[in-house]
Amino acid sequence: MLALGIESTAHTWGIGIIKDKKILANIKDTYTTEKGGIVPMEAAKHHENVYKEVIEKALTQAKIKLKDLDLISYSCGPGLAPCLRVGLKVAKELAKDYNKPLVPCNHCISHLEIGKLVTDCKDPVLLYVSGANTQVIAFEGDKYRIFGETLDQGVGNFLDAFARHTGLGFPGGPKLYELSLKSKNLIELPYVVKGMDVSVSGLLTNLKQKYDAGKYKIEDLAYSCQETVFAMLLEVAERAMAHCQKKELLLGGGVACNKRLQEMAKTMCEERNAECFIPPNDLLVDNGAMICWQGVLEQKNAVNSEKADIKPYERTDDVVVNW
């Protein structure tokens, strides 16, 4: 089975190529800004401008041609509609031109399944932390179910929003991490866990107020911000592991590249005699390989290219798991 996957839910245009279970190529190009966050139409224009080049790079690295493919998959949602439409357009064109099956894939579940492929975990709780998405996901009762999530804003967007407020630019999460390494001074901040869910809007407001007051060093705020929000995430993740009686935690999403989050996750798992699985960074962030692999898993769910569509608001637990 030789497959190609297209990722275009937000700022990343990614192309992945997998043969059987081996990743032959995983190439991406990411929309960035000096000021502000993602502007959906601008991100979509970025995808339009780079898609041919990225596809060619992936084909060259994999040493294949489009006619050699057995199927094509694309991220149908959740995501930014203008960006998703670019992926849909390219996927439909390729499927039609080369007469290949077309598989729409849920972005969130793709993060989980690629993690299972490359780490060999069997039945994990996924702590999925990206820009727009923050969810605790596990397979129970024949579905991938959301056991906890953000009530307001994804943690990645929360970190980026605070970074923008301080003039650090986008993406801000990695810059906050670097600043956090210069401090061990923990400032008390709002810690909001409601049952299995987290809320970060009040935390963001408090951080902005503290920064604007000029009484705190940005390094101390960055350190305290991370310690607080990551503790919130791991509290609900641990509760989900206990509820589902699972002994594996899998990290996914771009924020999971953060070394401090990884350290805290490993510590939590060690304390409850569980295993922590962390894919390589290029498979934690949005990427084409995860969509490609999900397409392989869901190949029997292929659709006619004329009927293919996007689902910007599709939830993880909307997906029928039949693979």
VENJOPE-V165257 format. One record per pair of residues at least 12 apart in sequence whose C-alpha atoms are under 6 Angstrom apart, sorted by sequence separation. I is the first residue (numbers start at 1). GAP is how many residues later the second one is. If there is no record, write none. Layout:
i;gap
I;GAP
I;GAP
This chain:
i;gap
4;12
15;12
31;12
125;12
136;12
160;12
4;13
14;13
125;13
135;13
160;13
190;13
3;14
14;14
135;14
159;14
3;15
13;15
134;15
2;16
13;16
134;16
2;17
12;17
1;18
12;18
1;19
11;19
11;20
134;20
133;21
132;22
131;23
257;24
131;25
130;26
131;26
248;26
247;27
248;27
249;27
250;27
251;27
76;28
248;28
71;29
73;29
75;29
76;29
77;29
71;30
72;30
73;30
74;30
75;30
77;30
254;30
27;31
73;31
74;31
75;31
253;31
254;31
11;32
75;32
252;32
253;32
25;33
13;34
185;35
25;36
183;36
25;37
183;37
187;37
24;38
44;38
186;38
44;39
180;39
179;40
196;40
180;42
180;43
176;46
150;47
152;47
148;48
149;48
150;48
151;48
148;49
150;49
3;66
2;67
3;67
5;67
2;68
3;68
4;68
5;68
6;68
7;68
3;69
5;69
9;70
10;70
9;71
10;73
9;74
8;75
9;75
8;76
8;79
156;99
126;123
130;123
124;124
125;124
126;124
127;124
128;124
129;124
130;124
124;125
126;125
128;125
130;125
124;126
129;126
35;134
34;135
33;137
111;141
115;164
145;172
144;173
114;176
143;178
110;180
110;181
110;184
103;192
103;199
102;200
101;201
102;201
92;213
73;219
73;222
81;231
79;233
76;234
77;234
78;234
76;235
77;235
78;235
78;236
77;237
26;263
16;272
14;273
15;273
16;273
14;274
16;276
7;280
7;281
6;282
5;283
5;286
5;287
4;288
